[in-house]
């Protein structure tokens, strides 16, 4: 009898078309100052430090960071819009 506990070649957290992991994993854990920075302009490219922090939160430290101006996709912006209605920013 044999079993595979961990298959290192397969990551169960697929990246979206934007090159980011699913937003539901990292947005709730992202620090408030970084959230505010992103909320200033949801369509702007993300700074490399923000993308690196997202990868760190998703435990993707060994993955290369996408190059060339990572932006939030339509679904990610919709997630944030719904999240903003549920959060008290005071």
N, C-alpha and C positions, 0 to 999 in steps of 0.2 A: 504494500500500500504506500502510495506517495501522495503528497499534497504540496501545493505551492502556496506559501504564506504571503509572500510579497513578490510581485513581478516588477522589478525596477524599470523595465522597458515600457511599462504602461502606466500612465498617470491618469487617475480617475477624475481629475479636474480639467476638463478640456478648456482650451483657450477660445475666446470668442474671436470673431473676425477682426477685432481691434488689436489683438495680440495680448490682451489682458485676461487674467483668470475671471471666472464669473463674479460679478459685482456683489452678489449676495454674500459672498465669503468675506471679501475684504472691506467693503464700505462701512459696515457697522464697527469694525475694529480700527479703522483709520482715525488718526488723531484729529481732534476738532480743528486745529489750525490748518491742517492739510485739506480737510473737508471744506473749510471756508475759502481757501485758496482756489479750489476747484470750482466752487459755487460762483465765484466772481465771473467766470466765463466758461460755461460747460462745453463750449465748442472749440476752445483754444487747445493747442497741443499741451500735453502734460509735461512738466519738467522731469528730467531724468531722475532726480532724487525722489520724486513722488512715485514714479513707476517702480523704482528700486524698493521703496517702502511697501508698495502693494505686493511685489514679489516676495519680500521678506515675510509679510503677514500670512501669505499663502504657502509659506515654507518651500518656495521655489528658488532658494538661494543659489543653487547650482545652475539654474537656467540662464541663458544669455538674455539680457534685456533687449527688447525690440528697439531698433534704431529708426530714426526718421520721423519724429513727431507723432507719438501715440496719442490718439484722441478717443474720447468716449463715443460709443456708437449710439444709435437711436434707442435701443433697449436699455442701455445703461443710463442715459439721460432720463428716460421714463421711470426707471427704478428710483432715481434720485428725486424726481418730482413727487412721486408717491411718498417717499420717505420724509421729504420736507414737510408734508402735511401732518405727519404723525409725531414730529419732534418739536419740543419747545426750545427755541433758541435763546431764551432770556437767561 
